[in-house]
Amino acid sequence: MQTSSVAPKAPEPNALPGGSPAPGATALVNSPPPQTSKIVSDKNVDITLTTTSYQGESGKKNVTILKIDTADGADDIHISKGERGQLNAMINGKSYLLPAANSDATAIAIRANKGDDTVRIDPDVMAYTLIHGGEGNDHIQTGGGKSQVYGGAGNDIIQLGSASSYAGGDDGDDTMMGGTGNNTMYGGNGNDRMYAGYGPDSKTSYMDGGNDDDLMHGGSGHNIMHGGKGDDQINAYGRSHIYTGRGQDSVYSNSSDDVVYGKRSDHLGLPFGFKFIETVPLPENAGRKAIDIEGSPAFKQRVEDDLEFYRGSPNSQHMLNELDAAAERSGAKVTIMQDITDTHIVVPPEGVPLEEWQDPTIIRDGVRGAGTTESFVTYNPVIPREASDESRVFLPTTTTLYHELGHAYNAATGSTFLGNTEIIRPDGTRTQEPNDERQVVGLETASPPFDFDNDPATAPTTSNPYPLTENALREEMGLPLRKSYGSL
């Protein structure tokens, strides 16, 4: 999504995903302020209850947020389904009845803090869970609701459940195991072991080893595996698209349908007919001339992991090179900031009212604009796009960030289309879609063809050059192509 606005501000730190108590939710206008009360405070734990209203995809939604904070030490936390549809917490041997429904309208945020902690969420608990293990060697197991888990420093074991889940191992030699739902796993620093796990054939797992020497195992469904930095061993299973990354990596597969983007120096134990695309990662500073990152240390590390993935992705290499080239030509910078939404924002120069500003990012009468020297991308790195129907289409957030960087490329090069394109929905109705969004997705627009690369040898197009589109990255990763801007 793209907009022109005032410069965004960094969000206040929040215990819940991206500052939002419900994935995909936005605050209601004129809604009453959240009501917060502390329901338990003893030597064992502090439990805070917050109720609020948010606008979800299907309308107004009342949300209950439970925050559970334990003291330092080796804690044992067990969340189970209690009586009458409510939830129960057993914390260090003491039982607490939680006044919240066992549904996705409840979010539970657990901070175990320092110590070798055990956190277990039963499989029949449907609440959204956010778990921070904190420093120590923790064992964390999620349940039947969507979840986010951060191991913290230490050698952690993380087991994900039956709903879509995100796990960040952080520092230490972690073991991360996917459940039957869609998985996103980032190893971070340390020699990690990552297992996609078993489940339905429609399942998607995205795994990024991060730094150091990692062991990765694919699982059921579709696997996208990035070794990252270090000498990694990647064992494919199911349908796998593998990016070896840096280091001397080893890849093993028994399927000729697998695709490997790697180096000739990698050790490849692959069957006859496999597809190998030689891809030498760009230098580690690729993209840094153009891109700045603002946010917490954890957010900066996550974005750096995504940029490292792009450096070893054939199409994404073009994006980083184009952004750096624009920075060299005109000083064009892109600042990536943490937020609950994903968007690209262009701002007028200081002191120029928005209504009087001549947007330099736009193509007018077939002539590119001067381009902007500053734009912003807001990014939620942990909430993927996911279909709610039986297709279970699951899109790693790397595809979302890539879409917004496509807008940044158009802004820096003055190549943004104006206007709309009429499309026909699957139900036969007609609608208008913004050309600037369709060109970044990689869809044809009603705009006159434009010569994006200033090369007379290449034909003008009505969307961005192919490598600089969201669909190019999707196709490379083995994901379904986006057929319209209004669809997944």
C-alpha positions as CSV (number, residue, x, y, z in Angstrom):
1,M,0.0,0.0,0.0
2,Q,1.2,3.5,-0.8
3,T,0.2,6.9,0.5
4,S,1.4,10.5,0.7
5,S,1.5,11.9,4.2
6,V,3.4,13.5,7.0
7,A,6.5,11.6,8.2
8,P,5.6,8.6,10.3
9,K,6.6,8.3,13.9
10,A,8.0,5.2,15.4
11,P,5.3,3.3,17.4
12,E,5.5,3.0,21.1
13,P,6.8,-0.4,22.3
14,N,4.0,-2.8,23.0
15,A,3.8,-6.3,24.4
16,L,1.5,-7.5,21.7
17,P,2.2,-8.2,18.0
18,G,3.2,-5.0,16.3
19,G,1.2,-3.0,18.9
20,S,-2.0,-4.7,17.9
21,P,-4.1,-7.0,20.2
22,A,-5.5,-8.8,17.2
23,P,-3.7,-9.6,13.9
24,G,-5.1,-7.5,11.1
25,A,-7.1,-5.3,13.4
26,T,-7.3,-1.5,13.5
27,A,-8.6,0.7,16.3
28,L,-12.2,1.9,16.1
29,V,-12.8,5.6,15.6
30,N,-14.5,7.1,18.7
31,S,-14.3,3.7,20.5
32,P,-14.0,3.9,24.3
33,P,-10.5,3.7,25.7
34,P,-9.1,0.3,26.7
35,Q,-10.1,-0.8,30.3
36,T,-7.2,-2.2,32.2
37,S,-7.1,-3.8,35.7
38,K,-4.6,-5.9,37.6
39,I,-6.4,-9.1,38.6
40,V,-3.5,-10.9,40.3
41,S,-0.4,-9.6,42.0
42,D,1.5,-11.9,44.3
43,K,5.0,-13.2,44.8
44,N,4.4,-15.7,42.0
45,V,2.9,-13.6,39.1
46,D,1.3,-10.4,38.0
47,I,-1.7,-10.8,35.7
48,T,-3.3,-7.8,34.0
49,L,-6.6,-7.8,32.1
50,T,-7.4,-5.3,29.3
51,T,-10.6,-5.2,27.3
52,T,-10.9,-3.1,24.1
53,S,-12.7,-2.9,20.8
54,Y,-11.0,-3.3,17.4
55,Q,-12.1,-3.3,13.8
56,G,-11.5,-6.7,12.3
57,E,-12.1,-7.9,8.8
58,S,-15.8,-8.8,9.6
59,G,-16.5,-5.7,11.7
60,K,-16.2,-4.6,15.3
61,K,-14.5,-7.1,17.6
62,N,-14.3,-7.1,21.4
63,V,-10.9,-8.3,22.5
64,T,-9.6,-9.4,25.9
65,I,-5.9,-9.2,26.5
66,L,-4.3,-11.1,29.4
67,K,-0.7,-10.2,30.3
68,I,1.1,-12.7,32.5
69,D,4.5,-11.6,34.0
70,T,6.5,-13.9,36.3
71,A,9.6,-13.0,38.3
72,D,13.1,-14.2,37.5
73,G,13.7,-17.8,38.2
74,A,12.8,-21.2,36.7
75,D,9.0,-20.8,36.1
76,D,6.5,-23.5,35.1
77,I,3.5,-22.0,33.2
78,H,0.6,-24.1,31.9
79,I,-2.4,-22.6,30.2
80,S,-5.4,-25.0,29.8
81,K,-9.1,-24.9,29.0
82,G,-11.0,-24.3,32.2
83,E,-14.6,-24.6,33.2
84,R,-17.5,-23.0,31.2
85,G,-15.3,-22.1,28.3
86,Q,-12.8,-20.0,30.2
87,L,-9.1,-20.5,30.6
88,N,-7.0,-21.6,33.5
89,A,-3.3,-20.9,34.3
90,M,-1.2,-23.2,36.5
91,I,1.9,-21.1,37.4
92,N,4.6,-22.7,39.6
93,G,2.0,-25.1,41.1
94,K,-0.6,-22.5,41.8
95,S,-3.9,-22.3,39.9
96,Y,-5.5,-19.1,38.6
97,L,-8.9,-18.9,36.8
98,L,-8.5,-16.4,33.9
99,P,-11.7,-14.4,33.1
100,A,-11.4,-14.7,29.4
101,A,-13.1,-16.8,26.7
102,N,-11.2,-19.7,25.1
103,S,-11.4,-18.1,21.6
104,D,-9.4,-16.0,19.1
105,A,-11.0,-13.0,20.7
106,T,-8.6,-13.5,23.6
107,A,-4.9,-12.7,23.5
108,I,-2.4,-14.0,26.1
109,A,1.0,-12.3,26.4
110,I,3.4,-14.2,28.7
111,R,6.8,-12.9,29.8
112,A,8.7,-15.5,31.7
113,N,11.8,-13.3,32.2
114,K,15.1,-14.8,33.3
115,G,15.5,-18.4,34.2
116,D,15.1,-21.8,32.6
117,D,11.3,-21.7,32.0
118,T,8.7,-24.1,30.8
119,V,5.6,-22.7,29.1
120,R,2.9,-25.1,27.8
121,I,-0.3,-24.1,26.0
122,D,-2.7,-27.0,25.6
123,P,-3.8,-28.0,22.1
124,D,-7.4,-27.1,22.8
125,V,-6.6,-23.5,23.9
126,M,-7.7,-21.3,21.0
127,A,-6.4,-17.9,22.3
128,Y,-3.8,-15.9,20.4
129,T,-0.6,-16.3,22.4
130,L,2.6,-14.2,22.5
131,I,5.4,-15.7,24.6
132,H,8.7,-14.1,25.6
133,G,10.9,-16.8,27.2
134,G,13.5,-14.3,28.3
135,E,17.1,-15.1,29.2
136,G,17.7,-18.8,30.0
137,N,17.2,-22.2,28.5
138,D,13.5,-22.3,27.9
139,H,11.0,-25.0,26.7
140,I,8.0,-23.4,25.0
141,Q,5.0,-25.3,23.5
142,T,2.1,-23.5,21.8
143,G,-1.5,-24.6,21.4
144,G,-4.4,-24.4,19.0
145,G,-4.4,-20.6,18.5
146,K,-2.2,-18.4,16.4
147,S,1.1,-17.7,18.3
148,Q,4.3,-15.7,18.4
149,V,7.2,-17.1,20.4
150,Y,10.6,-15.4,21.2
151,G,13.1,-17.6,22.9
152,G,15.4,-14.9,24.1
153,A,19.0,-15.5,25.0
154,G,19.8,-19.2,25.8
155,N,19.5,-22.6,24.2
156,D,15.7,-22.9,23.8
157,I,13.3,-25.6,22.6
158,I,10.3,-24.2,20.8
159,Q,7.4,-26.4,19.7
160,L,4.7,-24.8,17.6
161,G,1.0,-25.9,17.4
162,S,-1.8,-26.4,15.0
163,A,-2.4,-22.7,13.9
164,S,-0.2,-20.3,12.1
165,S,2.8,-19.5,14.2
166,Y,5.9,-17.4,14.3
167,A,9.0,-18.3,16.2
168,G,12.2,-16.3,16.8
169,G,15.0,-18.3,18.4
170,D,17.1,-15.2,19.2
171,D,20.6,-15.7,20.7
172,G,21.7,-19.3,21.5
173,D,21.7,-22.8,20.0
174,D,17.9,-23.3,19.7
175,T,15.7,-26.2,18.6
176,M,12.6,-25.1,16.8
177,M,9.8,-27.5,15.6
178,G,6.9,-26.5,13.5
179,G,3.4,-27.8,14.1
180,T,0.6,-28.8,11.7
181,G,-0.1,-25.1,11.0
182,N,1.7,-22.7,8.7
183,N,5.1,-21.8,10.3
184,T,7.6,-18.9,10.2
185,M,10.8,-19.6,12.0
186,Y,13.9,-17.3,12.3
187,G,16.9,-18.9,14.0
188,G,18.8,-15.7,14.8
189,N,22.3,-16.1,16.3
190,G,23.6,-19.5,17.2
191,N,23.8,-23.0,15.8
192,D,20.1,-23.8,15.5
193,R,18.1,-26.9,14.6
194,M,14.9,-26.2,12.7
195,Y,12.2,-28.7,11.7
196,A,9.2,-27.7,9.6
197,G,7.1,-30.6,11.0
198,Y,4.3,-32.6,9.6
199,G,0.8,-31.5,8.6
200,P,-1.5,-31.1,5.6
201,D,-0.2,-30.8,2.1
202,S,-1.6,-27.2,2.0
203,K,0.8,-26.2,4.8
204,T,3.6,-23.7,4.1
205,S,6.8,-23.3,6.2
206,Y,9.3,-20.5,6.0
207,M,12.6,-21.0,7.7
208,D,15.6,-18.6,8.0
209,G,18.6,-20.0,9.8
210,G,20.2,-16.6,10.5
211,N,23.8,-16.5,11.6
212,D,26.1,-19.4,12.4
213,D,25.9,-23.1,11.4
214,D,22.4,-24.4,11.3
215,L,20.6,-27.7,10.6
216,M,17.3,-27.4,8.8
217,H,14.7,-30.1,7.9
218,G,11.8,-29.5,5.6
219,G,8.4,-31.0,6.4
220,S,4.9,-31.5,4.9
221,G,3.6,-29.2,2.2
222,H,5.7,-26.4,0.8
223,N,9.0,-25.4,2.4
224,I,11.0,-22.2,1.8
225,M,14.4,-22.5,3.5
226,H,17.1,-19.9,3.7
227,G,20.4,-21.0,5.3
228,G,21.6,-17.5,5.9
229,K,25.2,-16.9,7.1
230,G,27.3,-19.9,8.2
231,D,27.9,-23.4,7.0
232,D,24.4,-24.9,7.0
233,Q,23.0,-28.4,6.3
234,I,19.6,-28.2,4.6
235,N,17.5,-31.4,4.3
236,A,14.6,-31.0,1.9
237,Y,11.2,-32.7,2.3
238,G,7.9,-32.2,0.6
239,R,8.1,-29.4,-1.9
240,S,11.1,-27.2,-1.2
241,H,12.6,-24.0,-2.5
242,I,16.0,-23.6,-1.0
243,Y,18.3,-20.6,-0.7
244,T,21.7,-21.7,0.6
245,G,22.9,-18.2,1.4
246,R,26.5,-17.6,2.4
247,G,29.1,-20.2,3.7
248,Q,29.8,-23.7,2.5
249,D,26.4,-25.3,2.7
250,S,25.1,-28.8,2.1
251,V,21.8,-29.6,0.6
252,Y,20.1,-33.0,0.5
253,S,16.9,-33.8,-1.4
254,N,15.0,-36.8,-2.8
255,S,12.6,-34.9,-5.0
256,S,13.3,-33.7,-8.5
257,D,10.7,-31.0,-8.0
258,D,12.9,-29.1,-5.5
259,V,14.5,-25.8,-6.5
260,V,17.9,-24.8,-5.1
261,Y,19.3,-21.2,-5.4
262,G,22.9,-21.7,-4.4
263,K,26.6,-21.6,-5.1
264,R,28.7,-24.1,-7.1
265,S,30.9,-24.4,-4.0
266,D,27.9,-25.8,-2.0
267,H,27.7,-29.6,-1.6
268,L,24.6,-30.8,-3.3
269,G,23.1,-34.2,-2.8
270,L,20.2,-34.0,-5.2
271,P,18.3,-36.4,-7.4
272,F,18.4,-36.4,-11.2
273,G,16.2,-33.7,-12.7
274,F,16.5,-31.2,-9.8
275,K,16.6,-27.5,-10.6
276,F,19.7,-25.6,-9.6
277,I,20.0,-21.9,-10.2
278,E,23.4,-20.6,-9.5
279,T,23.1,-17.6,-7.2
280,V,26.1,-15.9,-5.6
281,P,24.9,-13.7,-2.7
282,L,25.5,-9.9,-3.1
283,P,28.0,-8.3,-0.7
284,E,26.8,-8.0,2.9
285,N,26.5,-4.2,2.5
286,A,24.1,-4.5,-0.6
287,G,21.1,-2.3,0.0
288,R,22.6,-0.3,2.8
289,K,23.4,2.8,0.7
290,A,19.6,3.2,0.3
291,I,18.0,1.5,3.3
292,D,18.0,2.7,6.9
293,I,16.2,0.7,9.7
294,E,14.6,2.3,12.7
295,G,13.2,0.3,15.6
296,S,14.1,-2.0,18.5
297,P,17.3,-4.1,18.2
298,A,15.1,-7.2,17.6
299,F,13.3,-5.4,14.7
300,K,16.5,-4.3,13.2
301,Q,17.9,-7.8,13.3
302,R,14.7,-9.2,11.7
303,V,14.9,-6.7,8.8
304,E,18.6,-7.4,8.4
305,D,17.7,-11.1,8.1
306,D,15.2,-10.3,5.4
307,L,17.7,-8.1,3.5
308,E,20.2,-11.0,3.8
309,F,17.6,-13.3,2.2
310,Y,17.2,-10.7,-0.6
311,R,20.9,-10.7,-1.2
312,G,20.8,-14.4,-2.1
313,S,17.5,-14.2,-4.1
314,P,18.0,-13.8,-7.9
315,N,15.1,-11.4,-8.3
316,S,15.6,-9.5,-5.1
317,Q,19.2,-8.8,-6.0
318,H,17.8,-6.5,-8.7
319,M,15.7,-4.6,-6.2
320,L,18.7,-3.9,-3.9
321,N,20.9,-2.9,-6.8
322,E,18.3,-0.5,-8.1
323,L,17.7,1.1,-4.7
324,D,21.4,1.5,-4.1
325,A,21.9,3.0,-7.6
326,A,19.1,5.6,-6.9
327,A,20.9,6.4,-3.6
328,E,24.1,7.0,-5.5
329,R,22.5,9.2,-8.1
330,S,20.3,11.4,-6.0
331,G,20.8,10.4,-2.3
332,A,17.4,8.7,-2.3
333,K,16.9,6.9,1.1
334,V,14.3,4.5,2.3
335,T,13.6,4.2,6.1
336,I,12.0,0.9,7.2
337,M,10.1,1.3,10.5
338,Q,8.2,-1.1,12.7
339,D,4.4,-0.7,12.7
340,I,1.2,-2.8,12.8
341,T,0.5,-2.1,9.1
342,D,2.6,-2.4,5.9
343,T,2.7,0.6,3.7
344,H,5.0,3.0,1.7
345,I,4.9,6.7,2.6
346,V,6.2,9.6,0.6
347,V,6.4,13.0,2.4
348,P,6.7,16.5,1.1
349,P,9.8,18.6,2.0
350,E,9.7,20.3,5.4
351,G,7.6,23.4,5.3
352,V,5.7,22.5,2.2
353,P,1.9,21.9,2.8
354,L,0.7,18.5,1.4
355,E,-2.0,20.2,-0.7
356,E,0.6,22.4,-2.4
357,W,3.2,19.7,-3.0
358,Q,3.9,18.5,-6.6
359,D,4.6,14.8,-6.0
360,P,8.0,14.0,-7.8
361,T,7.4,10.3,-7.8
362,I,4.7,10.4,-10.6
363,I,4.9,9.8,-14.3
364,R,3.2,12.7,-16.1
365,D,2.5,12.8,-19.8
366,G,5.0,9.9,-20.3
367,V,7.8,11.7,-18.5
368,R,9.2,10.4,-15.2
369,G,9.3,12.6,-12.2
370,A,12.4,13.8,-10.5
371,G,12.0,11.2,-7.8
372,T,12.0,11.6,-4.1
373,T,15.1,11.6,-1.9
374,E,13.2,10.3,1.2
375,S,10.5,7.8,1.7
376,F,9.3,5.5,4.5
377,V,8.2,1.9,4.7
378,T,6.2,0.7,7.7
379,Y,6.5,-3.0,8.3
380,N,5.0,-5.7,10.5
381,P,7.5,-8.5,10.3
382,V,5.6,-11.1,12.2
383,I,2.0,-11.1,10.9
384,P,1.9,-12.9,7.5
385,R,-0.9,-12.6,5.0
386,E,-3.0,-15.7,5.1
387,A,-6.3,-16.8,3.4
388,S,-9.1,-17.8,5.7
389,D,-10.6,-20.2,3.1
390,E,-9.7,-23.8,2.4
391,S,-6.8,-22.7,0.1
392,R,-4.8,-21.8,3.2
393,V,-2.6,-19.5,1.0
394,F,0.2,-18.3,3.3
395,L,2.6,-15.6,2.4
396,P,5.8,-14.9,4.4
397,T,6.2,-11.3,5.4
398,T,9.3,-11.1,3.2
399,T,6.9,-10.9,0.2
400,T,5.1,-8.0,2.0
401,L,8.3,-6.0,2.6
402,Y,9.3,-6.7,-1.0
403,H,6.0,-5.2,-2.3
404,E,6.7,-2.0,-0.3
405,L,10.3,-1.8,-1.5
406,G,8.8,-1.9,-5.0
407,H,6.9,1.3,-4.2
408,A,10.2,2.8,-2.8
409,Y,11.9,2.0,-6.2
410,N,9.1,3.8,-8.1
411,A,9.3,6.8,-5.7
412,A,13.1,7.1,-6.0
413,T,13.0,6.8,-9.8
414,G,9.9,8.9,-10.5
415,S,8.2,6.0,-12.1
416,T,4.8,5.7,-10.3
417,F,1.7,5.3,-12.4
418,L,-1.4,7.5,-11.8
419,G,-5.0,6.3,-12.2
420,N,-6.8,3.1,-12.0
421,T,-7.4,-0.1,-14.0
422,E,-10.9,-1.7,-14.2
423,I,-11.0,-5.4,-13.4
424,I,-13.7,-8.0,-13.2
425,R,-13.9,-9.9,-10.0
426,P,-14.5,-13.7,-9.9
427,D,-18.2,-13.0,-9.0
428,G,-18.6,-10.9,-12.2
429,T,-18.7,-7.5,-10.6
430,R,-16.4,-4.7,-11.8
431,T,-14.1,-2.6,-9.7
432,Q,-11.2,-0.2,-10.0
433,E,-7.7,-1.0,-8.7
434,P,-4.9,1.6,-8.3
435,N,-2.3,1.4,-11.1
436,D,0.5,2.2,-8.6
437,E,-0.4,-1.0,-6.7
438,R,-0.9,-3.2,-9.7
439,Q,2.5,-2.2,-11.2
440,V,4.3,-3.2,-8.0
441,V,2.4,-6.6,-7.9
442,G,3.4,-7.2,-11.5
443,L,0.0,-6.9,-13.1
444,E,-0.9,-5.1,-16.3
445,T,-2.3,-1.6,-15.9
446,A,-4.4,0.8,-18.1
447,S,-1.4,3.2,-18.1
448,P,0.5,3.8,-21.3
449,P,3.6,1.6,-21.6
450,F,6.7,3.2,-20.0
451,D,10.4,2.7,-20.5
452,F,11.5,2.0,-16.9
453,D,15.1,1.2,-17.6
454,N,15.8,3.9,-20.2
455,D,17.0,1.2,-22.6
456,P,15.7,1.5,-26.2
457,A,16.5,-2.2,-26.6
458,T,13.8,-3.3,-24.2
459,A,10.1,-2.8,-24.8
460,P,8.2,-0.3,-22.5
461,T,5.8,-2.0,-20.1
462,T,2.6,-1.2,-18.2
463,S,4.0,-2.6,-14.9
464,N,7.3,-2.6,-13.2
465,P,10.3,-4.6,-14.7
466,Y,9.6,-8.2,-13.8
467,P,12.3,-8.7,-11.1
468,L,11.0,-5.6,-9.3
469,T,7.5,-7.0,-8.7
470,E,5.9,-9.0,-5.9
471,N,4.8,-11.7,-8.3
472,A,8.4,-12.3,-9.4
473,L,9.5,-13.0,-5.8
474,R,6.4,-15.2,-5.3
475,E,7.1,-17.3,-8.4
476,E,10.8,-17.7,-7.4
477,M,9.7,-18.9,-3.9
478,G,7.1,-21.3,-5.4
479,L,4.1,-19.4,-4.0
480,P,0.8,-18.7,-5.8
481,L,0.9,-15.5,-8.0
482,R,-1.3,-12.6,-7.0
483,K,-4.0,-12.3,-9.6
484,S,-5.3,-8.9,-8.5
485,Y,-4.3,-6.2,-6.0
486,G,-7.5,-7.0,-4.0
487,S,-6.6,-10.7,-3.6
488,L,-3.9,-12.6,-1.7
